[in-house]
Amino acid sequence: MISAGRFKMGQWSGGFPALRTVSEQAVEKNAWRLLPFLTFAAFVHYMDRTNIAFAALSMNRDLGLTATEFGTASSTFYLGYVLVAIPSSLAMYRYGARRWLACIMICWGLGAATKAFAIGPATLSSIRFIEGAAQAGFFPGVIYYLTLWFPAQYRARALAWFLVSIPASAVIGGPVAVTLLHMNGILGLYGWQWLFLIEGLPTILFGIIAFYILADEPKQAAWLTEQEQHAFLTVIADEPRTGRRFFVVALRDKRTLVLGVILFLLILGVLGPTYWMPLILKSHGLSDTQVGWASAGPYLIASLAMILSGRILDRTGAHVPYLVIACLLSAAGFAFSVLYDALFPALTGLTIALAGLGAARPAFFSIPPRFLTGMAAVGGLAVINSAGNLGGVAGPFIIGWLKDTTGSFVVGLYSLAGALALAALLTFLLAASSRGWRLRNEPAGWAS
């Protein structure tokens, strides 16, 4: 076993161990080839999905949207996402990542830019639905794709570097978004229209690049030598699996369903700050520019927590207890954020909550590949992701409705704390049912 604490000068910053074998050289080459592009693609993916939160600082006034109508428009993205996620993911398995991910990126770039032409709540919600359908297969598809290119002992770190794009998009996206809002009036367009156009249209170019950067599987990797390909494929083939390779098996496996519920609760927590933090900070009297910069700090902490958690998880393998602790930490953060009606406690609590959610994601997405392979992994991840993203359908609408009903975000943030506490409880029960904290490949007695 290679020590995870030994590194060579100049080695990839993702924290892969010092290289000693041909297969490890292949892993590092895969990392350099695939992760920078996929991480950047995910960065754009999440920024295009969530920039509506910053657009709302002026768009809601220009279009006459109430908090409930804005929450509804935010939620309809996830309705399209959920409906299309499974067929889109299976299409990637059928046609290959290179073609399908390129197609997804081109389509969602068009959808993201089209939000600039919304004229009211109905058109905004319709465009968001189409954008969600276009993006649907990207995230579960890439999660599965990474399992083809990284053995289990490196997988949590690879996932962490991919997933870090989510909080990182908010670190950079907030200041960029509020800067673009200042383009208000140029060529007769509102600032929020420029925001959607400038952040959406370049995604089409990235989709074209994906066609040339990616390979469908390691056997087609031109950047690996024949010796590296053989050694790498041998390592992947030797990994212990339960043999659950068919899509129908993923649907019948109780762990798949429980993980879907846990992700539903996690996404409720994730989308609370994602769509409402700018308006929460605005309610404390900050300007649009101050909102953009103030929102970056919590997401920077979340990014660091995510990278660190990937390294810890690969060293310990204790994915489930780590997930429990991260959920409880996030729940405590949301509860603290509304204990006092002041900016500093609110920002501190949201930072704690986002750090917990950042740590939870690599742990969560490292679990399904431990008991699903092949088409079952593609379908299972799509099922889990679809069930989870139902939280996106419900969450933004519920928080918006609670804001209009109560006049504040207090009840909504307390409800997010409760959801994450429930996620921690279900994770604990999952571990108990699986007869072990690490949830390692248990073919009998749990899944039927």
N, C-alpha and C positions, 0 to 999 in steps of 0.2 A: 504494500500500500504506500502511495506517495504522500509525503507530508504536505498538507494544505498550506503550511506556513512558509514554505520555501519558494522564493521567486527569483527569476533572473532579471538583471537590469535590462530595460527596454522591452520586457515581455508585456503582452496585452494587459491593459489596466483592469480587465474584468476579474483578475484574481485567480486565473487558472494555475495549477501547480507547475513547478519547474519540470521541463520536458525531459523524459528519459527514454521513451519508446516512440516507435514510428506512429502508432495510433494516437498518441498524445500530440505529436506534431500535426497530425491531420485535424485534431480537435481545434488546435489554435488557428490553423489556417481557415477552418470553417467559421470560427468566431470572427476573424478579421474580415472575411468575405461577406458574411451574411448579417451579423448583428448590427453593424453601423447602419446599413440600409434599412433593415427591418425596424430598428429602433426609431430611426428618423421617420419612416413611414407611419409607425404607430403614433409618434409625436404629432404629425400632421392629422392623422385619423382622429385623435382625441381633441385636438385644437379645433378642427372643423366641426366636430360634434358639439362642443361646449362653448364656442365663442359667442353663442347667442346670449350667454349669461352677461357678458360685458356689453353686447349690443343693447341689452335691455335697459341700460342706464339712460339711453335716449330714445331707443326704438319704441319702448312701451308708451312713452308720451306721444311720439309722432304718429303711431298707429292706433292710439287710444286703447291700449290693452290694460285690463285689470290684472291683478296678481293671479287670479284663477285662470284667466285666458292665457297668460304667459306660461303658467304651469302646464296647462293643457297642451300648448304648442310644444313645450319641452318633452312632454310625455309621449306624444304621437310618434316621435322619432323611434322610440323603443317598441312601439306597437309594430311598425314596419320591420324593425330589426328582429323581433321575436318570430314573426310569421315567416321570414325568409331565411333565418339563420341555418336551420337544419338542411334544407335543400341546397343552399349555397355551399355549405361545408362539404356535403356529399359530392357536389359537382367538382369541387377542388380535388377531392380524392380521385374522381373519375378522369378529369382532364389535366391534372397536374397544377402545382403551385405557380409555376412560371406564367402560364396563360391566365389562370383564373384570378390570381392576385392582381395582375396587371389590369384585367377587365374591371375588377372591383374598384381599384383606385381611380381609374378613368371615370367610371360612373358616379362614384361618390364626389369626385371633384366637381362634376357638372351640377350635382344636386346641392352641394355646399354653396356654390356661387349663386345658384338660382334664388336662394333666400333673400338676396338683395332686391328682388322684384316683388316681395310680399306687399300686399296693400291692406291687409287686415288680418284678424285672427284666423279666419277660415283658410285663406291662401297660405299663411305661414304654417299652419298645422298640416296642410296637404303637402307642402314642400318638405317639411320635416319628416313626414311619413315616408316619402320617396327616398330621401337621403338615408334614413335608417335602413330601408330595404337594401339600398345599394351597399352600405357598409357591413351588412349582416354577417357575411362569411369571413371577414378579414380576421377578426380576433381569434375565434376558435380555430380557424384554419392555420394561423401562424403558430399557435400553441402546439397543435399537432405537428406542424412542419418542423419545429425545433426538436421534437423527440426523435426525428429521423437523423439529426445532425449532431446531437450531443448525448453521450452515454449518461446513465443515471447519476453518476457521481459528479457530473458537471452541470446537470440540468437546472437545478435551482438557481445557480448563478447566471446561466444563460437566460432563464425566465426573468430573473431580477433585472438584468440589463435591458431586456425587451420591455418589461412592465414599467421601468423607471420613466419611460417616455410619458406616462400618464400624468404623474405629478410634475414632471419637468415641463410639460406643455403649459401648465398653469404658471410655473415660475417665469417663463419667458412670454407666454401668451397674454398674461394680464397687462404688463407694461406695453407690449406691442399693440394690444387691442385698444387701450385708452389713447394711445398715440394716433392710431388710425381714425378714431372717433373725431379727432381734431381736423380731419379733412372735410368736415361738414361744409357743404355749399360748393365744393369744387365740381365743376361740370354739371351743376344742378343736382348733385346727389347728396343724400344725407351721409354723415360719417359712418353710421352703422351699415349702410349699403357698400361703402368702400371697404369696410372691414370684411364683409362676406366675400366680396369679389377678390380682394387681394390675397386672402387666406385660402380661398377655394380653388381658383383657377390653376395655380401651380401644381396642384395634386394630379392634374391630368398628365403633366410632364413626368412626374414621378412614376405614374403607372406605366408609361412607355419605357422608362429606365428599368423598371422591375423585370420586364420581359427579357432584358439582356443581362441583368445582374444575377438572377436566381437560376437554380437548376432544380429539377423536380426531385431528384434523389441522389445520394452519394455516388452511385455508379456513373452519373452524368457530370460529376464535378471536375471540370477541366483544370481547376487550380490544385487538385491533388494528383500526386504521382500514382502510378499503378501500384507500387508497393504500399503507399499510404492508404489508398482505397481498399486494398485487400485487408490490411491490418485493422482499419477502422470498421469495415463490415464484419470482420470476425468478432470484434469486441461487441458490436451491437447485437449480433446473432447469439452471442453467449449470455446475454442478459436474462435473468430469470423472469418469466412471464407466466401468467395464469392460463394463457391460451384463449382468452376471451377476445375473439377477433371479429365477430359479426355484429352488425348494427342492432339487431333484435336483442342480443344479449345485453347490450348497454341499457336498453329500455327496461329489461327485466331485473337488472341488478339494483338492489335496494340502495347501495352506496351511491349510485348515480343520482337517484331521486333525492336522497338526503343532502348530497352536495349541492344539488340544484336549489333546495330550500335555503341552505346556508348562504349560497351566493346571492340569492334574492335579498336576504337581510343585509349582507355586506354592501350590495349595490344601493340599497336604501341609504346606508350611511355615506357611501362615496358621493352620491349625487346630491346630498344635502348641501355640502359646501360648494360642489361643482356649479350648481345652478343658482344658488341663493347667497353665497358669500359676498359677491359684489353688492347686492342689495342690502344685506345685513350690515356691511361696513358703511354703506351709504347712509343707513339709518342712524349711524353715530356721528353724522355731520361731516364726513370726509368728502373732498372733491373727487371728481372722476379720476384724475391723475393719481391722487393719494390712494384711492381704492385699488387701482391697478398695481401700484408698488406694494401696498400693504398686503395684498392677497398673495404676492409672490413668496414672502417669507415662510408661511406655513407649508407651502408646497415644496420649497427647497428642503426643509427638514424632512418631509415625507419622502423625497427622493433619496436622501442619504440613508434614511431608515430602510428603504427597500433594498438598496445595494448591500448594506450591511447584513440584512436578514438573509439574503441569498447566500452569502459566504458562511454564515452561521449554520444555516440549514444543511448545506452540503457537508459540513464538518460533523454535525451531530445526528442528522437524519430524523430529528424529533419534530416532524412537521406538525403533528396534531396538537401537542401541548403548546407549541409556539403560536399556533393559530388561536387557541383559546385565550392565551395571555394577550395577544394583540387585539382581539375583539373586546376584551374587558377594558384594556387601556383606552381604546377608542370610545367606548361607552362612557367611561369616566370623563373624557375630554368634552364630549358633547354636553353632559350634565353640568360640568363646571362652567361652560361657556355662557350659560344663562342664569347662573346663581346671582350675578351682580350686573346691574344695568350700567355697564361702563365698557369702554372700548378695550382696555388692556386685558381684563379677564376674558372677554369674549374672544379676542385674538389668541390669547394663551390657550384657552380650552379648545378652540378649533385647530390649533397647531398640534396639540396632544392627540386629538381625534384623528387628524390626517396622518400623523406619524404611526399611530396604531394600524390604520388602514393600509399604509404603505408597507409595513412589516407583514401584514396578513396576506397580501396577494401572492408573493412567491410561495409561501407555505401552502396556500389553498391550491394553486394551479400545479404544484408538484405532486399532488395526491392522485388525480385520475389516471395518469400514465402508469401508475404502479399496479393497476389491476385491469387496464384496458389496452388493447393493441389493435393495429390494423384499422379496418373500417369501424370497429367498435370504439376505438379511440377517437376517430373523427366524429362519428355520430354521437358518442357519449359526451365529448366536449361541447358539441353543438347543443345537445339537450340540456346540459348543465348551464351553458352560457345563455340559452334561451330562457330557461326557467329563472335564472338570475336576473336577466334583463327585464323580466316582468316587474322587477323593482323599479326600473326606469319608467315603466308605464304608470305605476301607482305613485311613486315617491314625489316627483315634482308637482303633480296635480294636487296631492294631499297637502303638501306643505303650503302651496299657494292658496288652497281653500282655507286652511287653518289660519293663514296670515290675514285673509280677508275677513274671516269670521271673528277672530280674537283681537285683531289689530296689532299683533306682534309675532315674532318668530319663536317665542318661548316654548309653546306647546309642541310645535313642530320639531324643535331640537331635542326636547325631552323624549319624543317618540322615537327619534333616531337612536338615542341612548338605549332605550328599551329594546329596539330591534337588534342592536349589536350584542347586548347581554343575552338575548335569546339565541343568537348565532353561536356564542360561546357555549351555551348549554347544549345545543344540538351537536356541536363538534365533540364535546365531552361524551355525549351518548353514542356518537358514531365510533369513537375510540373504544368505548366499553363493549359495544356490539361486535367490533372487529377483533376483540381480544388482544389489543396491544396499541400502545401510543403511536407507534410508527406506521401502522396500517400497511404492513409489507405483505403483498401478494398472498392472500389467504383464500384459497379457492373453495374451501368447504365451510359450511355451517353459517355463513353470513348472507351471501348472495344466493338467491334462488333463481 
